[in-house]
Amino acid sequence: MSDTYRTVAEHATATFEVRGSEFLGHAAPADTVEQAETIIETVEAEYADATHNVPAYRVPAGEASERTPSTDVMLREYSDDDGEPSGSAGKPALNVLQQRDIRNVVCVVTRYYGGTNLGVGGLARAYSRAVKEAVDDAGVIEERPHRRLAVRTGYDDSGTVRGVIESSGVEFDAEYDERVRFELRVPLDEIEPLVERLNDATSGRVEID
């Protein structure tokens, strides 16, 4: 399918040492800038004692829709050297994602300085390697464009709605409060038939946005 794209399957971390410095490459899927930034902040908090946490990501700048799938949404590409010499860390990390044509992905490379300067070339190689190994560990997959849907319903219809969602095979989370809310991640070409099934099953009582 022409509207598929390459991304990583799951979160992974790859670790190695170069002349005493420890590098940890983290890779994770992310569908939005907000998700990417949240993952970066989580890694920075977990490895707050590190010398550097260098981020890089390629994610859609806007929301996908049935008219504009995420493969057509402009990509936001971002990287930062986080105190390493200019061009020695963030750009090499981002270059790996560009060269491998991977998107909807965020990477952070954590470095613990080991007392020996690696030079710009050595740093570039190490940061590139960290991203390559993290991406390999995470696994590269072909993905279809998705959009998130929020489905709200009363308790009387919640079992029916959950049954329809489960039978469709889409990813979802459920929250049970005054009403029941389902957060769905649906392939674009499956949205219309799923919405129709949900409306039919509940005689239109379900709220979808």
N, C-alpha and C positions, 0 to 999 in steps of 0.2 A: 504493500500500500504506500502510495506516495506521501500520505499525510502522517506517516509514522516518524518517530525520531529516536535517536540513541540517548539513553540516560543510564544511570546506575540503578541496580536492583534494590540495594539496601545500604545501611550505614556500615562502614568498615574503617578500621585503623591499621596502618602498616608502620612498622618500627624498624629502624636500623641506625647504625653509628658510622660517622665519618670523622676520623682523626679526633676522637674524644667527644665530639658533639653528638647528642642523641636527637634524631628526627622522628617525629610521629606524623604521618600523613593521615588525615581524616577525610573521608568522602561520604556524601549523603545525597539522596534525592531531595529536590526542593522545587515546588511549582510556582512560587511567587518570591518577590524580593523580600517580603516580610518573613517568609519561612526561612530563607537563606540567612537573613540577618539574625534571626532567633537562634539558628544552629551555630552561627559564628559566636554569638554571645555566650551560648552554653559551653562551647569548647574553651573560650577565653576564661570563663569562670572556673571550669574544671582544672585548667592548666594555668592558673593565675601566677604560679611561681616560675613559669617558663621564661626564657630570655626573649623569645619572639613567638607570636601566633600570627602567621601570615595567611590572610584569607584570599580566596578567588572564587568567583561564581559566574555562571551563565544561566540566567533564568528569564522567563517572559517579563517584559516591563509592564504589561497590562493583563487583563482577564480574558481568557478565551471565551468564545461563544460559538453557537452553531454557524453563524455567518463568518466569524473570524476564528478559526481553530488556532490552538497555541503554536502550531508550526508557522502561522502567518503573523503572529504577534511579534513586534520588534523585541529582540533580545537585549537585556541589560547585561553588559559584561563589566565586571568589577574586579580589581585586585589592589592590594596595598602591601608595601614592603615592611610595615610595622617596625621601623627602626633599622632594618638591614640597609646596606648601601643601595642607592637608587638603581632599580632595574635588575637587582640580583636575586629577588625572591618572588614578589607578587606576579611580575610579568612572566617569568619562566613557568610559574604554577598555572597561570591562565592559558599560556601557550599550549600546554599539554591538552587541556580541555578543547581548545580550538582545533588543534591538529587531529585529535581523535574524533572530532565532530560530535562531542557529547554536550548535551544541554539539560536544562532543568536539574542542575547539579550544583552543589556547593562543596568546596574543599577548604580545609584549614591545615596548614603545616605548622606544627609545634616544634620549636627548637630549644634544647637545653645546651647552652654554650659549654664547650669542653676545654677551653683554654688555648686552643690553637686557631688562628685566623685561617679561613679557607680561601680567601680572595674572592673576587666577584665571580670568576669562572667556576670555582669550586662550589660556591653557594648556589649558583644557577643550576649546576648539575644535581646538587643535593635536593633542592626544592622541586625540581622537575621529577626526580626519581621518587620523591615522597608522594607526589600526586599520582604518578603512573602506577605505583604499587598499591596505593589506596583504592584507585579506580579498579584495578585488576581484582583486588580482594572483594570489592563491593559487587563486581560482576556487571558487565555492560549488557543491556537488554534493549530490544525494540519496543517502544511504547506508543500507544495511540493517544491522541489529544483527549484530555478529560476536562470536565467542568464540575465544580462543587454545587450540589443542590441541598437546600434545607427543606425538610418535609416535616410538617407539624400536624398532629392529629390528637383527638380525644382518646381516652383509654378504651372506649367501646370499640373503636376501629383499629387500635394499635396492633393487635395480634394479626389482623388481616393485612395491614400495611407492612408489618415486619415480614410476613410470609411472602408477599409480592417482592419485597426488596431482596430477601434471601434467595428466592428462586431466580432472580435476575443475575445473581453472582457478582454484584458490584460491591466495592468496599464501602463499609458504613460504620458509624458509631451511633449509639442511642443514648438519650438522656431522658430520664423519667422525672418530671416535675409536675406542675399543675396540668400541663399537657405533655405529650410525648414528642420529642424532637429527634429526628434522624438526620445525621449529616452524611451525605452520600458523595462519592467520587465516581462519576459516571462518564464512560466514553461518549463523546459528542454524538456519534451516530446511534446511540442507544437511548438518548434522553427522551425524544418524542414518544417512542413506544412505551417507555417506562412510565412517563407522566400519564399517558392514556390509560394504562393498566391500573395505576393508582387511583385515578379519578373514577374509572368504571367500578373498581372493587369497593369504593366507599360512597358511591353515588355523588361524587363531587365534594364530599365533606372535608377532604384533605387539603391543607394549605401547602403550596410548593413555591419556593423562590430560590 
